[in-house]
Amino acid sequence: MKPRILLTNDDGINSAGLWAAYEALSPIARVTVVAPATQQSAVGRSISIFEPIRANEVEMNGVRAWAVGGKPTDAVIIGLYALDLQPAMVVSGVNIGENLSFESIMTSGTVGAALEAANQGTPAIAFSLQVKDQGDKFDDPRNHGQSFEESKRIIREVCSTFLDRPFPSGADVINVNIPSVVTGGYEVTRLGEKLFATGVEKRLDPRGRPYFWINGPLIQDAGEGTDVHAIRKGNISITPITLDCTAPGACQALRDLFGNKRERGNS
């Protein structure tokens, strides 16, 4: 019997990217779609704990799926525990827009869903597709004009690899970013530091009161070996991510700073 995959995203259950991933995976796995009912980009790993979560079984593209009234993380938890799917893998994406660098993976709902799955003990892979026009990220995800044919090939190749073997030691999530035009091959990368030069634009409403838009252009490149640089070269970036956010290099310095204070407090 084919292994089961739980497929989710953050662009919402109507997204063309989600259904491209379904088409890529259905020949190799039993795929169950459990995805947010609406657009949930940039919610990171937020979770609904102050309100109930509704999940409705719907039919889309001739497929029975679950539309979850919550965040991507909620969708994963519903799939794992309420629906008891027991998947061999969780796949999140294809996100319309790249998820590169420290900055993006901390805010991405696509990566957030994968991190939640990994934290619950299920291997997870996040897929994101670079867009040429940043405005595409904010258009209706049902009618995205970019082709997903190359993405479908990559999804099938990557997921097939890890349905047959475990992730490399130390990797909890595999973050895959696909350039809008693939001109190279796979490149194993580390996270770049930033993807955007963050800024804030102040405007006035019709009553003269200020409001703000967070904005900023894309950073054009980063160092050799980073996910940002790989995508700029046309390579498919594969970045292993760990759940452990500990900075081990700082531990001894903190012991030196606070160890004596604890001893004095006990005396």
C-alpha positions as CSV (number, residue, x, y, z in Angstrom):
1,M,0.0,0.0,0.0
2,K,1.2,3.5,-0.8
3,P,2.4,5.6,2.2
4,R,0.1,8.4,3.4
5,I,1.0,12.0,3.1
6,L,-0.7,14.9,4.8
7,L,-0.6,17.9,2.5
8,T,-1.2,21.4,3.8
9,N,-0.1,25.0,3.0
10,D,-0.6,28.6,4.1
11,D,-2.0,30.1,0.9
12,G,-5.4,28.4,1.6
13,I,-7.2,25.3,0.2
14,N,-8.0,27.1,-3.1
15,S,-4.3,27.6,-4.0
16,A,-3.1,26.4,-7.3
17,G,0.2,25.6,-5.6
18,L,-1.4,23.2,-3.2
19,W,-3.2,21.3,-5.9
20,A,0.0,21.2,-8.0
21,A,1.6,19.4,-5.1
22,Y,-1.4,17.1,-4.9
23,E,-0.9,16.2,-8.5
24,A,2.8,15.5,-8.0
25,L,2.3,13.3,-4.9
26,S,-0.8,11.3,-5.7
27,P,1.0,8.8,-8.0
28,I,3.4,7.9,-5.2
29,A,1.3,8.3,-2.0
30,R,-2.2,8.4,-0.5
31,V,-2.6,12.1,-0.2
32,T,-5.0,13.8,2.3
33,V,-5.4,17.5,2.0
34,V,-5.9,19.3,5.3
35,A,-5.4,23.0,4.6
36,P,-6.5,26.4,5.9
37,A,-9.8,27.5,4.5
38,T,-8.4,31.0,3.8
39,Q,-5.2,32.8,3.1
40,Q,-2.8,32.5,6.1
41,S,0.5,33.7,4.7
42,A,3.1,35.0,7.2
43,V,1.4,33.7,10.3
44,G,4.5,31.6,11.2
45,R,3.9,28.9,13.7
46,S,1.0,30.6,15.4
47,I,-1.7,28.4,16.9
48,S,-5.4,28.9,17.8
49,I,-5.8,28.4,21.5
50,F,-8.4,31.0,22.3
51,E,-11.1,30.0,19.8
52,P,-12.6,26.7,18.5
53,I,-11.3,25.3,15.2
54,R,-13.8,24.2,12.6
55,A,-12.8,21.7,10.0
56,N,-15.2,20.9,7.1
57,E,-14.9,18.1,4.6
58,V,-15.2,19.6,1.1
59,E,-14.8,18.4,-2.5
60,M,-12.3,20.3,-4.7
61,N,-11.0,19.3,-8.1
62,G,-12.9,16.0,-7.6
63,V,-11.0,15.3,-4.4
64,R,-12.3,15.1,-0.8
65,A,-10.3,17.4,1.4
66,W,-10.5,19.2,4.7
67,A,-10.8,23.0,5.0
68,V,-9.7,24.2,8.4
69,G,-10.8,27.5,9.8
70,G,-7.5,28.3,11.3
71,K,-3.7,28.5,10.8
72,P,-1.4,26.1,9.0
73,T,-0.3,24.8,12.3
74,D,-3.9,24.1,13.3
75,A,-4.4,22.2,10.0
76,V,-1.5,19.9,10.9
77,I,-2.7,19.3,14.4
78,I,-6.2,18.5,13.1
79,G,-4.8,16.1,10.6
80,L,-2.6,14.3,13.0
81,Y,-4.9,14.1,16.0
82,A,-8.5,14.8,15.1
83,L,-8.4,12.9,11.8
84,D,-5.8,10.5,13.1
85,L,-4.2,10.2,9.6
86,Q,-0.9,8.8,10.9
87,P,1.0,10.0,7.8
88,A,4.5,8.9,6.9
89,M,5.2,12.5,6.0
90,V,3.7,16.0,6.0
91,V,4.2,18.2,2.9
92,S,3.6,21.9,3.1
93,G,3.2,24.0,-0.1
94,V,3.7,24.7,-2.9
95,N,3.9,28.2,-1.5
96,I,3.5,31.0,-4.0
97,G,6.7,33.0,-3.1
98,E,10.1,32.0,-1.8
99,N,10.8,31.2,1.8
100,L,14.5,32.0,2.2
101,S,16.7,33.1,5.1
102,F,16.3,33.3,8.9
103,E,13.8,36.1,8.3
104,S,11.3,34.1,6.2
105,I,11.3,30.8,7.9
106,M,10.4,32.5,11.2
107,T,7.3,34.1,9.7
108,S,6.3,31.6,7.0
109,G,3.1,29.7,7.6
110,T,4.4,27.2,5.0
111,V,7.5,26.4,7.1
112,G,5.6,26.8,10.3
113,A,3.3,23.9,9.4
114,A,6.3,21.8,8.6
115,L,8.0,22.7,11.9
116,E,4.8,21.8,13.8
117,A,4.6,18.4,12.1
118,A,8.3,17.7,13.0
119,N,7.7,18.8,16.6
120,Q,4.9,16.2,16.7
121,G,7.2,13.5,15.4
122,T,6.4,13.4,11.7
123,P,9.0,14.2,9.0
124,A,8.0,17.3,7.1
125,I,9.1,19.0,3.9
126,A,8.2,22.6,2.9
127,F,8.2,23.6,-0.8
128,S,8.1,27.2,-2.0
129,L,8.3,28.7,-5.5
130,Q,10.0,31.9,-6.3
131,V,7.9,34.5,-8.0
132,K,9.2,37.1,-10.5
133,D,6.7,39.7,-9.4
134,Q,6.3,40.1,-5.7
135,G,2.8,41.3,-6.3
136,D,1.9,37.7,-7.3
137,K,2.1,36.8,-3.6
138,F,-0.9,38.9,-2.9
139,D,-3.1,37.9,-5.9
140,D,-5.8,35.3,-5.9
141,P,-3.9,32.0,-5.4
142,R,-6.5,30.1,-7.4
143,N,-5.4,31.8,-10.6
144,H,-1.6,32.0,-10.3
145,G,-0.2,32.4,-13.8
146,Q,3.2,30.7,-13.3
147,S,3.7,27.1,-14.4
148,F,4.1,24.5,-11.7
149,E,5.3,21.7,-14.0
150,E,8.9,22.0,-12.9
151,S,7.8,22.2,-9.3
152,K,5.8,19.0,-9.6
153,R,8.9,17.1,-10.8
154,I,11.0,18.4,-7.9
155,I,8.3,17.6,-5.3
156,R,8.0,14.1,-6.6
157,E,11.8,13.6,-6.6
158,V,12.4,15.0,-3.2
159,C,9.5,13.3,-1.5
160,S,10.2,9.9,-3.1
161,T,13.8,10.1,-1.7
162,F,12.6,10.6,1.8
163,L,9.7,8.2,1.7
164,D,12.4,5.5,1.3
165,R,14.8,6.7,4.0
166,P,14.9,8.9,7.1
167,F,16.1,12.5,7.0
168,P,19.9,13.0,7.7
169,S,20.7,13.1,11.4
170,G,20.0,16.5,12.9
171,A,17.5,17.6,10.2
172,D,13.9,18.0,11.5
173,V,12.5,19.8,8.4
174,I,13.7,20.0,4.8
175,N,13.0,23.5,3.3
176,V,13.0,23.4,-0.5
177,N,12.9,26.6,-2.6
178,I,12.4,26.4,-6.3
179,P,13.5,29.2,-8.6
180,S,11.0,30.7,-11.0
181,V,13.2,29.4,-13.8
182,V,15.3,26.4,-13.0
183,T,18.7,26.6,-14.8
184,G,20.8,24.5,-12.4
185,G,20.5,21.5,-10.2
186,Y,20.0,20.8,-6.5
187,E,22.1,22.7,-4.0
188,V,22.3,22.0,-0.3
189,T,22.4,25.4,1.4
190,R,22.4,27.2,4.7
191,L,20.0,29.9,5.6
192,G,20.8,33.5,4.5
193,E,20.4,36.2,7.1
194,K,17.7,38.3,5.5
195,L,15.5,38.4,2.4
196,F,14.1,41.9,2.6
197,A,15.5,45.3,3.5
198,T,12.7,46.1,5.9
199,G,11.1,49.5,5.9
200,V,7.9,51.2,7.0
201,E,5.8,53.6,4.9
202,K,3.7,56.1,6.7
203,R,0.4,57.2,5.1
204,L,-2.6,59.3,6.1
205,D,-6.2,58.1,6.0
206,P,-9.0,60.4,4.8
207,R,-9.4,61.8,8.3
208,G,-5.7,62.8,8.5
209,R,-4.7,60.0,10.9
210,P,-1.5,58.1,10.2
211,Y,-1.3,54.4,9.4
212,F,1.7,52.3,8.3
213,W,2.7,49.6,5.8
214,I,5.6,47.4,6.5
215,N,7.5,47.2,3.2
216,G,11.0,46.9,1.7
217,P,12.6,45.5,-1.4
218,L,14.1,42.1,-1.8
219,I,17.8,41.7,-1.1
220,Q,19.3,40.8,-4.4
221,D,21.9,38.3,-3.2
222,A,23.7,36.8,-0.3
223,G,26.9,34.8,0.4
224,E,28.0,31.7,-1.4
225,G,26.3,28.6,0.0
226,T,23.2,30.4,1.2
227,D,19.6,29.6,0.1
228,V,19.2,33.2,-1.2
229,H,22.3,32.8,-3.4
230,A,21.3,29.4,-4.8
231,I,17.9,30.7,-5.9
232,R,19.5,33.7,-7.6
233,K,21.7,31.3,-9.6
234,G,18.7,29.3,-10.7
235,N,19.5,26.3,-8.4
236,I,17.0,24.4,-6.3
237,S,17.8,25.2,-2.7
238,I,17.5,22.4,-0.1
239,T,18.1,23.5,3.5
240,P,18.0,21.2,6.5
241,I,16.3,22.9,9.5
242,T,16.4,22.0,13.1
243,L,13.8,22.6,15.8
244,D,16.5,23.3,18.4
245,C,17.0,27.0,18.5
246,T,19.6,26.8,21.2
247,A,22.9,28.7,20.5
248,P,25.4,26.2,22.0
249,G,28.3,28.5,21.3
250,A,26.9,31.0,23.9
251,C,26.3,28.6,26.7
252,Q,29.8,28.7,28.3
253,A,29.8,32.5,28.2
254,L,26.5,32.6,30.0
255,R,27.7,30.1,32.6
256,D,30.7,32.3,33.2
257,L,28.4,35.3,33.6
258,F,25.7,33.7,35.8
259,G,27.4,30.7,37.5
260,N,28.9,32.7,40.3
261,K,25.7,34.6,40.8
262,R,23.9,31.4,41.5
263,E,26.5,30.3,44.0
264,R,26.3,33.6,45.8
265,G,22.5,33.3,45.9
266,N,22.8,29.8,47.5
267,S,25.3,30.9,50.2
